[in-house]
């Protein structure tokens, strides 16, 4: 007797569900890498800086102006000018003169200045904002010691007043993608387990039904064969005995 193989084909809905599950898992992995490179990597570079104590050495405008972009509506944008303010401090880590910046973003936007004011349409307002910041550092801070952040490997001549990222970035970068990935993986795993269990039960049932049908057909064939043999034997016996059939 040849072995009967039952090949189960996924229905269209099951096939779409499995593809969706695999797509979600792959998307979770890709998003983890993208999040790591776009958010975690800059945060790690910034957090390599050491905490230091800084003291103001000089606060002055250097006479240069830079452009900034202001917005006055959804379709209204323009540029204006603001004066460049430089605040030099003494860094306790290197015991050297360094230019103070608000944060990493301000340093990247304008590495020559210490402050970028909120961009106003009128240049005069920008100048007033810069002057107010200059007076704050001259009068309020003066020669007081304050905390700053210094990275001698990346920018030894600059210090930051505050960090853009902190340790919570590490938690968010790893926790939420991991939770999302595990939730998707568990959900898809449970769904696939249900599908596999259903397929196995269906296959067993189908195999059982086919086996019973095959056995019934074989039994019917055997009964027909025995019946034909019995009829042929009876006919032969009656012919040899001279008994006619009526």
C-alpha positions, 0 to 999 in steps of 0.5 A: 500500500502506497503511503498517502501524503496530505499537503495542507495549503494555507488559506488566503487569510492565514497567509496574510496573517503570517506575512503581517507577523513577519513584517512586524518583526522585521519592522521592529528590528529595523526600527531598533537599528534606526533608533540606535543610529539616529538617537542613541549614537548622538546621545552617547557621543554627547554623554562622553563629555565630563562634568566640569566647573566653569568660571566666566572670563569674558562676555562680549559681542564681537561685532559680527551678525548672523542670519536666523529664520523666523516664521510669521505664519504657515506660508510666511518665512523670512530671515533676520540678523542677530549679533554674535555674543561670545562667552569665554570661561575657564574649564576646571577639567583642562584648566584652559580657556573655552567658548561656552555654548547653550547645548549641542544643537546650538554648537552645531548651528553656530559654533562661533557664538555662545547664544542664538536668540529666538528669531524675531522679524525685526533685527532690533528685537534680536539685538535686545535679546542678545543684550539681555543675555549678555547682561545676565552673564555679566551681572547675575553670574559674574565670576560665580562657578557653574556646572558645564560639560566638556569633551576633550576628544571631540571639541577641546575648545568648547564647553556646553551649558547643558546637555541635550540628552541624558541617561533616560535616552538609554532607557527609552532607546532600549526599553520601548523597542524591546517591549514592542519587539517582544509583544509583536513576537509573542503575538505572532508566536501565539498566532502561528502556534494556533495555526500550526495546531489547527493545521496538525489537527486538520491533517490528522483528521484528514489522514484518518478519514482518508485511511478509513475511506481507503480501508472501506474501498479495499474491503468493498473490493475484496467482498466483490472479488470474493463474491465473483469467485463464489459465483464463478465456482458455483457456476462451474460446479453446476455445469460439471454436475449437469445441473441446469440453472433455471 
